[in-house]
Amino acid sequence: MSTLGCSAANTAIGAKTPVAETIQSKGADNGNAALIPISSGGPADTVRAFYKHLREKRFREAIFLTNLRPAIEGLTDSELKDFAIDFEAIAGQVPTEIAINGEIITNNRATITANLPSPDTDKHEIQTINLRNDNGVWVILTVDEKSEATIKAEGKNYFYSLRIKTHEEEARAMLERISKAQMVHALQNGGVYADIAALSASGFLPEDIKTSESTGYKFAVELAQDKRNYTATATPEVYGRSGRLSFLLQLDKNGVSRVSSKDNGGKVLSK
């Protein structure tokens, strides 16, 4: 899960580099080397610095180079640690060398193209990074103008709200994954369902479903006595911080799974 709500390509940080330093990067299309000048403090330098900070886990410095800055300025170091898992997951995607292929500057806007890991696959591909010059400083645009206005209004609460929304969406998706896992298990075992441990051991569910560390939610499966019916729940680990909605998955009279949700103060949602 990315609390930033964007790929690693959209979450960068900065450092100073020699003026007009030239770097060599390879185009993703034909593998030919391309040379571009990188000026200190310029758009390409900002992007390269962003990834350097991100790779070295200097998350505050990295986000300061983006228009997410108002969301992190008010966070204490202790509060910032609350998002360490999310940020580190993004940092782990950053390669040692960033292949910057192009830089186009038009007035106070800039576009950088770089060969970066795709957020959806393990392959590298050419990605575009947009920047804006604010009072002589280049800022990486990770969110649109509407979201930027929300960030300015919410300040440090933005990341908490975003994390809650993300965890809730992922909790619902995990329950749907449990439903599919149960379906496969039942087909292979004479209509009998299984608990989370068994489904995970069989490879039907990921290991992180057993802990709330990365998901922010506690998942549970309750089996009927004959194991031919079940319910599954997802409950916030810390109500108001890791999630607000509690979820319940149950089978209807036709055996079709249905997911319902409710803000009930962080309690397990029951029938």
Sequence and secondary structure as in RCSB ss.txt:
>XXXX:A:sequence
MSTLGCSAANTAIGAKTPVAETIQSKGADNGNAALIPISSGGPADTVRAFYKHLREKRFREAIFLTNLRPAIEGL
TDSELKDFAIDFEAIAGQVPTEIAINGEIITNNRATITANLPSPDTDKHEIQTINLRNDNGVWVILTVDEKSEAT
IKAEGKNYFYSLRIKTHEEEARAMLERISKAQMVHALQNGGVYADIAALSASGFLPEDIKTSESTGYKFAVELAQ
DKRNYTATATPEVYGRSGRLSFLLQLDKNGVSRVSSKDNGGKVLSK
>XXXX:A:secstr
  TTSS GGG        TTEEEEEE TTT  EEEEEE TTSHHHHHHHHHHHHHTT HHHHHTTBTTHHHHHT 
 HHHHHTTHHHHHHHHTT  SS EEEEEEEETTEEEEEEEEE SSSSSEEEEEEEEEEETTEEEE  S HHHHHH
HHHHTTHHHHHHHHHHHHHHHHHHHHHHHHHHHHHHHHTTT    HHHHHHTTSS GGGG STTTSEEEEEEE T
TSS EEEEEEESSBTTTBS EEEEEE TTS EEEEEE STT     
